[in-house]
Amino acid sequence: MIKIGILAFENCLQSGVAGMLDLFTLANWEKKRLQPEQKTPFCRTQIMTLDGEPAVSFNRQQITPNFSIDAAEEIDLLIVPGIMGRPEVLLEQQELIAWIAAQYQQGVIVASACSGAFLLAAGGLLNGRPATTHWQLADRFRMRFPKVDLQVDRLVIDDDQCLTAAGTSAHTDLALHLVEKFGTKALADACAQMMLIDRSRRDQAPFVRFRGSREHIDDAVLKVQQWLDRYYREKITVRVMAKRSGLNERTFLRRFRRATGEAPLEYLQRIRIEKAKQLLATTDESLETITRAVGYVDISSFRRLFRQIVGLSPTVYRQRFG
């Protein structure tokens, strides 16, 4: 039996707490059905807050804890939910960050959902590790925690003692992953079937809207970004972009990656694919027309690139989001 602690704090998503509790409780129920000869439940859960007082969640409902973090029972697994709003607010929780880090040092497995990854990163738990968070928070996360290998396209990342899940509803994917990790695949599948959850999804790439990081102070790079917003359809090389920036190619490449987190040509590709996604979702234009409209000529190459970045073919993307 695994002992699970779920943190609650001001403005956290109630679904990130209650949803986890529902799935773990369901796992106990389903284990009885699947393995009636085993009397030990899958898990025991408890809700914790910093001081033992109720936390007011994002929907302004109170979450009543079982314990304060100091009085809580010993745990094997700690769940850290996300919040709605500015994730930087979480970084003011220095006592909570220190406690999470201390739990990790004692061997507790730590798992976060959505912006909860900011708390893990602030405690140094994710340095040198792959991690994910909600795609809208990616630029802020990278700028604040450059030592973390942020892989924002992925839905759930399990790096042994640290697990991170992406979006606001990814706590369900995380919970099912944990049920499989500490239970069995059959148990996780049974819970997913009962809750009507599709376990086939593995990333958040189809939902990501690429905007290009602008939260930097490099005017030369920003100048090129603004130019690409208008002229992305044209035949563009690194040399052309460097000339537009007023920098030599080597300096431009270095500064562009440092400012945006991407190489210039990769950045251009993502702009074009984002425009293609918009056209696929909002028009009936043919794939050939859309391919040319975003600056490509070869449809086969465009299809491969689209699938590589989005995780779906253009046809499937249109079916799902059109």
N, C-alpha and C positions, 0 to 999 in steps of 0.2 A: 504494500500500500504506500502510495506517495502522499506526502503531507504538503499541501499547497497553501500559500499565503497570497492573497490578492490585496494590493494597495488601493486605497481610495484617498483622494485629496480634492481640494477645491477646484471646481470647474472640470473635473474629469468626466468622461463619457460614462453615463450610468450603464449603457449597454456593454461597455468594456468590462464592467464589474459583474452586472447581472447576467450578461450573455455567457461569460465564462462559468459562472456558478451553475447556470442552467445546463450547459453542456457537460460539465464535470459530474453534476448530479445525475444526468441522464446516463453517463458512462457507468456510474455505480449500478443504476437500474438495469442497463443492458448487460452488464457483466453477470448479474444474477441470472438473467435469462439464458445467456450463452454458456455460462459455466456454473450451473446450479450446485455442483459438488464443492465449489470453492466458496468459503464463507467470508473471506477477506474482501472488502470493497476495493474498488479501483483507487479511490483517494479519500482524503479528509481535507476539507477546505475551511479557511477562516478569512475574514475581512479585517484589515488593519488600517488604522489611520495614525498619523504622527503622534497625537496626544490622546487617542481613545475616544475623542468626541466625534459626532456625526460630521460628515463632509457634505457640502452642498454641491451637487453635480451640475453639469452643463444645463440640464433641463430644470434646474432650481429645485429638484427633489433631494431630500436628505438620504444619504447612504449611512446606515447605522453599522458601525464596526463591532466585531467581537472583542477586539483587543486594541491597545496602543501598540506601537512597534516594540516598545520596551517590555511589555507584558505578554507579548504573543508567544504562543507555543513554538517549539522548534519546527522549522520547515525544511523541505528538500527543494522546493520550487517556489520562486517568487514571481508573481505576475504584476507588471507595471502598465496600467492603461494609459491612453492618451487624453489630451484635452482638446477643446475647441478654442480657437483664438491663437494668440501669439505664443509660440512654444517657449520663447525667452522667459516667460513668467515662471516656467518650471525651474529655470536655472537659479532662481532666487531661493529655492528650497534647499539650502546648503545642508541642513541637518538631515533631510531625507536622502540627499545625494550621498552623504558620508555613510549613512546607515546601509544603503543599498550596496555601496562598495565594500563595506565591512562584511555583509552577508555573502557577497561573492568570494571574498578572501577566505571565508570559512567553508567554502565548498558548495554553497547554495547555487542552484541553477537559476539564472535570471532571464526572464522573457518579457519583452515589451511589445506593445501594439501602437502603431501610429506614432504620435509625437512623444510617446513614452521613451523612445530611443534617445531623446535628448538627455534624459536623466541618466541613462546608462553611459552615454558618451561623456557627460560631464564628470562622472566618477572615474573615467579612464578605462572602463571595462571593455570598450570597443576599439581601443587603439590597436592598429595593425590587423584588425578583423574585418571581414565582410559584414555589412549590416544594411538594413533597409528602413525606410520610413515613408510617410505619405509623399507622393511625387511633388505636391505643391510646396513642401518644406525642403526639398532637396538642395536648393541654392543656399538657403540659410544654414542648413546642416553642414554642407561642405565648407563654407566659409568659416564657421565656428569650430569645426572638428576636422581639420585637414588630414589628421593621422588615421581616420577611419576610411576603410574601403567601401564607400557608399555605392550600393548596387540597387538603384531605385526602381529598376524594372521588375525586380523579383518580389514576390508576394510574401513569402516566408523564408527566412534564412536561419538555418540551424548550424551554429558553429560551436558545437559541443556544450560548453557551459553558458553560452550566451545565445539567445534566440531573439530575433526581431521580426515583426510583421508590419506590413505596409500601411494600408488605409484604415479608415475609421471602422469599417466592418470586417477588417481582416482578423479581428480577434476570434472570429468563428473558425477561420482557417488555422490560426495559431492553436486554438483549443483542440481541434481535431488532430493536428500534428502532434500535440503533446499526448493526446490519448493513445495515438499509435506508437509514439516513442516510448511511453512508459507502460502501455498496455499491449494491445495487438492491433494489427491492421483490421482484422474482422470486427473488433470492438469499435474502432473509429468509423468504419464503413456503416456499421449498424446505427451509430449515432447520427451520421450524416443522412442516412435514409429516413430516419425518424424525423429529423429537423428539415428535410427537403433541401439539403445543402449540396451543391455541385462540387465534388472534390477534384474535378478534372482541371480546374483553373490553377495555374502555377505562377502567374505573374500579373503585374498591374499595368504592363506596357500598353495594352489596348486602351486604357483609360487616361494615359498620360497626355497632357496638352503641353507641347514644347513651346516655351516662351523665350528661352535664351536668358541666361543670367545677366541682369543689369545692375546687380547690387555690388558694384565695384567703382573705383574712382579713376580708371584708366581711360582718359578722354580719347586717345588714339584708337583704342579697341571699340569704345562706344560708337565712335564715328563710323567704323566699318560695320558694326552691327546694324545701325540705323540705315546704312546704305544697302545692306543685304536684305533688309525688310522690304525694300522697293524693287531691287534688281536681282532677286534670287533666280529668276527665270533665265538670266543671261549666262553665257559661257564664262565662268569665273574660275580663276586659278589663284593659288596662294600669292603668286607674284602680283596679280592685279589687286588683291586685297592689301598686300603690304604697301604697294604704291599709294593706294587710297589712304592708308593710315599715316603715311609720311615716315615709316620706319623701314629699315632694311629687313629682308626676309627672316633672317635668323632671330632678330630681336622681336619682330612681329609674332612669329610662331610661339616664342617663349611667353611673351606678354599676353597673347590671346588665350593660350591654355591656362595661364595663371588666373586670368580674369574670369573666364567663362567655365573652366573645367573641361573644355573640349578643344580638339584640334580644329583649325578653321574649316577644313573641308568636311569634317564630320558635322560641325555646326551647320554648315550650308545644307548638307543632306537632311538633317533633322528639320530645318525650316521647310524644305521642299516637301518632305513627307507629311509634315503637319498641314501644309496647304492642301496636299492631296487628300488627307483625311477629311478636311472640311468640305471639299468638293464631292467626295464620295458620299458623305452624309447628307448633303443639302441639295444635290443636283442629280439629274439623270444622265449626265454626260457619259460618253463611252470611256472605257479605260484608256484607250489610245489618245483621246482628246485630253484627258486629265494628265496623262503622262507628259504630253508635250506642253501642257499649260504650266507645269511646275518645273520645266527646264530639262526634261529627259527626252531621249529619242527612242531608245530600245525598250520595248514593253517588257520583255523577259527579264532584263536587268532591273527594271523598275520593280517588277513583282518580287524578285528576290530580295531587293533592298527593303521594300515595304514590309515583307514578312520578317526580315531580320530585325528591324527596328520596332515594329508594332506587335509582332508575335502572331499576327493573323494575315491571311492573304487579303488583297484588296476586295475580292468578291465577298468573302466572309465578313470583313469589316463593314461593308455596305449593308449586308443582310442584318447585322446586329445593331448598327447605329444609324442607319439611314432612315 
